[in-house]
Amino acid sequence: MINKILHISDTHGCHHRLYDLPDADILVHSGDFTMNGSEQEVIDFLNWFCDLDYRHKIFICGNHDNCLYEANIDGLDANVHYLCNSGIELNGIYFYGIPMFMEDCITERQNRNYEQIPTDTDILITHTPAYGILDYDDNIHYGSGELFSRILAVNPRLHLFGHIHSQNGIVKMNSTIFSNGAIMNADYTNLNSPKLIEIND
């Protein structure tokens, strides 16, 4: 069975500008759905996200979504899944999500989060890129070397991420497809197209 995964990221409060999103089995947002990280922005996004007509919807937090650090999100629709260093199996596919909270990134906690990615992960969702893969901007590779090493060990089928707006795109390395789904472009003036990826279960 073919599963269509629609990947978006880094919408930064502009989700209402996303019209006519393609059909898919599962929609994934890999973080930075807010701009300023306010609770009102989160509520507005979640209302929009829950109303979208997809069988399953998954989201994680990015560095802009900091008001959700250590938060419990209650009352989501049954088909809306918030992943925070946690996973879920949908349509025979195991998804695992790791947010990007600065409180974790300035300590060793984030690297420990990467180390705990399960070996049976089919689709890995992070906000941060892996080092050297769609992570280059301002003459700097912003990706994580620890995440890259863990991906090599786990070998997921997909790695969905964002964060670096100028590197929106898809590449394949070994048997893993890497998708930077950043919707906002580098100077926040235009929207990139979402990524639609097909995989077999």
Residue pairs with C-beta under 8 A, 6 or more apart in sequence:
1 91
1 92
1 200
1 201
2 198
2 199
2 200
2 201
3 25
3 26
3 91
3 93
3 198
3 199
3 200
3 201
4 22
4 23
4 24
4 25
4 26
4 196
4 197
4 198
5 24
5 25
5 26
5 28
5 123
5 158
5 160
5 196
5 197
5 198
5 199
6 21
6 22
6 24
6 26
6 27
6 28
6 54
6 194
6 195
6 196
7 28
7 30
7 160
7 179
7 181
7 194
7 195
7 196
7 197
8 18
8 21
8 27
8 28
8 29
8 30
8 181
8 183
8 194
8 195
9 29
9 30
9 31
9 32
9 62
9 127
9 160
9 161
9 162
9 163
9 180
9 181
9 182
9 183
10 31
10 32
10 62
10 162
10 163
10 165
10 181
10 182
10 183
10 184
11 18
11 29
11 32
11 33
11 45
11 183
11 184
12 32
12 33
12 34
12 35
12 64
12 183
12 184
12 188
13 33
13 34
13 35
13 41
13 44
13 45
14 183
14 184
14 191
15 33
15 45
15 48
15 49
16 48
17 191
18 183
18 191
18 194
21 27
21 52
21 194
22 194
22 196
24 54
24 196
25 54
25 55
25 56
25 91
26 54
26 55
26 56
26 57
26 58
26 90
26 91
26 93
27 52
27 54
27 56
27 57
27 58
28 57
28 58
28 59
28 95
28 123
28 125
28 160
28 181
29 49
29 57
29 58
29 59
29 60
30 59
30 60
30 62
30 125
30 126
30 127
30 160
30 161
30 162
30 181
31 59
31 60
31 61
31 62
31 63
31 64
31 65
31 99
31 100
31 127
31 162
31 163
32 62
32 63
32 64
32 65
32 127
32 162
32 163
33 41
33 42
33 45
33 49
33 59
33 62
33 64
33 65
34 41
34 42
34 45
34 64
34 65
34 67
35 41
35 64
36 64
37 64
37 65
37 66
37 67
38 67
39 67
42 65
42 67
42 68
46 73
46 76
46 80
49 57
49 59
49 80
50 57
50 76
50 77
50 80
54 79
55 79
56 79
56 81
56 90
56 91
57 79
57 80
57 81
58 80
58 81
58 82
58 83
58 88
58 90
58 95
58 97
58 125
59 80
59 81
59 82
59 83
60 82
60 83
60 84
60 97
60 98
60 99
60 125
60 126
60 127
61 68
61 69
61 84
61 99
61 100
61 101
61 127
62 99
62 100
62 127
62 162
62 163
63 100
63 101
63 102
63 105
63 127
63 163
65 99
66 101
66 102
68 99
69 101
69 103
73 82
76 82
81 88
81 90
81 95
83 95
83 96
83 97
83 98
83 125
84 97
84 98
84 99
85 97
85 98
85 99
85 113
85 116
86 96
86 97
87 94
87 95
87 96
87 97
87 118
87 121
88 94
88 95
89 95
91 201
92 201
93 122
93 123
93 199
93 201
94 118
94 120
94 121
94 122
94 123
95 121
95 122
95 123
95 124
95 125
96 117
96 118
96 121
96 123
96 124
96 125
97 124
97 125
97 126
98 110
98 113
98 114
98 117
98 124
98 125
98 126
98 127
98 128
99 127
100 110
100 126
100 127
100 128
100 163
103 109
104 110
104 113
110 144
110 146
111 144
111 146
114 144
114 146
114 147
114 150
115 146
115 150
117 124
117 150
117 154
118 154
119 153
119 154
121 154
121 156
122 156
122 157
122 158
122 199
123 156
123 157
123 158
123 159
123 160
123 199
124 151
124 154
124 156
124 158
124 159
124 160
125 160
125 161
126 147
126 159
126 160
126 161
127 161
127 162
127 163
128 142
128 143
128 144
128 147
128 161
128 163
129 135
129 142
129 143
129 144
129 147
129 161
129 163
129 164
129 167
129 178
129 180
130 143
130 144
130 147
130 148
130 151
130 159
130 161
130 178
131 141
131 143
131 144
131 145
131 147
131 148
132 141
132 143
132 148
133 143
133 148
133 159
133 171
133 173
133 178
134 143
134 161
134 164
134 167
134 168
134 169
134 171
134 178
134 180
135 141
135 142
135 143
135 163
135 164
135 167
136 142
136 164
136 166
136 167
137 164
137 165
137 166
137 167
137 186
142 163
142 164
143 164
151 159
151 176
152 174
155 174
155 175
155 176
156 176
157 175
157 176
157 177
157 199
158 176
158 177
158 178
158 179
158 197
158 199
159 176
159 177
159 178
159 179
160 179
160 181
161 178
161 179
161 180
161 181
162 180
162 181
162 182
163 180
163 182
164 180
164 182
165 182
165 184
165 185
165 186
165 188
166 185
166 186
167 180
167 182
168 180
168 181
168 182
168 183
168 185
168 192
169 179
169 180
170 177
170 178
170 179
170 180
170 195
170 197
171 177
171 178
172 178
177 197
179 195
179 197
181 194
181 195
182 192
183 191
183 192
183 194
184 190
184 191
184 192
185 191
185 192
